[in-house]
Amino acid sequence: MYNLIWADLFKLQKSTVVKVMFGITTISALAMAIIAYLIPQGTLDGSMIGIGFMFSDINVISILGAVIAGVYICGDFDNKTIHDAIAIGNSRAFVIISKTIVFSSTLGFILLPYVIITGLGLSTGYVFSMGSVAIGFLHMLTSTDPTTVLVSGIGKILAVMLTLMIVYVAQLSICVPLAFVLKKPVPVVAIYYGLSILSGQLMVLSAKYPVFNRFFASTPYGGNHVFVTLDTGIGDILGTIAVSLLFIVIMIAVTYILFRKSEIK
Amino acid sequence: MSTCIVKTDGLTKTYHGVNALHNLSITLEAGKIYGLIGQNGAGKTTLMRLIAGLGFPTTGSIQLFGHTGERALQNERKRLGCMIEYPSIVPNLTAKENLKLHRIMRGIPNIDVEDELLAFVGLSDTGKKKAKDFSLGMKQRLGIAVALISNPELLILDEPINGLDPLGVVEIRNLLKRLCEERQITILISSHNLPELYQTATDYIIIHKGEIKQTLTLTQLEGCCKHHLLISCELPEQLVSVLETQLHTTNYKVMPNKSVELYDYLDSKEHVSNVLYENGIIVTNLTNEGDTLEDYFISLVGGGRNV
């Protein structure tokens, strides 16, 4: 499995797609922060919130994350790298786990610009705002009181950022079974984007129905998992990490069940 | 006694109620090149895929290097190199980078193997050219290099000479023979190019509609290929009459182009020539001929030439 991970990292290191996506997230993160800064200044009109949200991490990663799953996992079915990995004696479980690890690492890599720019934004002490649409890193950036940054300390900031990254990885881990089953990038991206829109609607629904809310909160799409900030308690952060990791494990298990005996064409 | 590398017992593979393989039992021994021959859809690729673990048999079992059972097979597949249907290559990587990827995947520390294999398959001068810009033949060569990277004991190649130019075909043939002779690698190779397979393989497995039609060695095949005297003349009707009345044989066949294949008197060409001459038949061609592997295959499975 170790060899599979290194081989995939070597391949991704040479991948133009990953470099392009990193460029996109860098530009998007910058645009998000600038818009979130200029709106409360009054330089930009409040109607720019929609544009600002378009550049936000939740929106960008929902598309790019699924594209990565499509290109990276489905692409390996196309170029027969997965076939070769199995034909040379790797277990299907190892193939799935190694793909999930490298997929998660790649997501972490393309999220780095949001992490860095959010960190830089918080360190300036400026006020950021994107109305009520802020989620994830944008929410962290816009809802944090500049005075609490110093009090919280660098450790808490990093912990919150890492937690948000884990939440995103968990949300996108549903692309792993999708990619292993569908083997085509376009349906994976389309289905995941549909799911991300659906999860937004379900969040509204969960606010109305407490029973559904409890169920939905046990997934990385529900609860306050994408609203973790410096004000969130350690217990809640650990709960979010636990829910996310458990969800990733479930997705790996589901993929294994579906892929264990499937024909690899 | 030869070492058994692969043994299948009653292997059946069913897709949607249709048997792709039916009760297939074969044994592959060490150091031989097995030519797998069959029409499209005969089950050649299915058999290779099952051996490589890309599919699972519906019934029956596979033994690899004397081991059976899913976990053991998985372990034994580390001794295998394969190229099934298409080569396993990443388009945006160069030939060397592709080999590096597969070397890392197999945990091979020796980086020299990349250059050695590139030279071996004639791709040393491809430099920074991406695999996506390779010709079909170059991709095939790279696929073979990938299959060889772990120095496998069993090499499975599905249509490896597809897209190769004539020189490339000869090079791959010599390469496979060398691998078999020098490294005692067992090779299972399928190809629609039967004349080429005839020159490469030491043993043949003829598969038809998912069942083994025949397994035979090269010597047995040569014995099975019908040899005959091919006679061409201006008056084939008179020739036939002379064959029956003077040479007392009906063991002949008139071909559509009016030439005659005579299956008797194979070692008495001069005698046949004399008799025909004495009976006023002017012979324009009289040669010893033999069936090709292709003829033999067609005679065995019948039907068209969709090999």
Interface residues (C-beta under 8 A of the other chain):
Chain A: Y2 N3 L4 W6 A7 F10 K11 K14 S15 T16 N79 K80 T81 H83 D84 A85 I86 A87 I88 G89 N90 S91 K261 E263 I264
Chain B: R49 A52 G53 L54 G55 F56 Q74 N75 E76 R77 K78 L80 G81 C82 I84 E85 Y86 P87 S88 I89 V90 P91 N92 L93 E97 K100 L101 H102 I104 M105 R106 G107 V146 S150
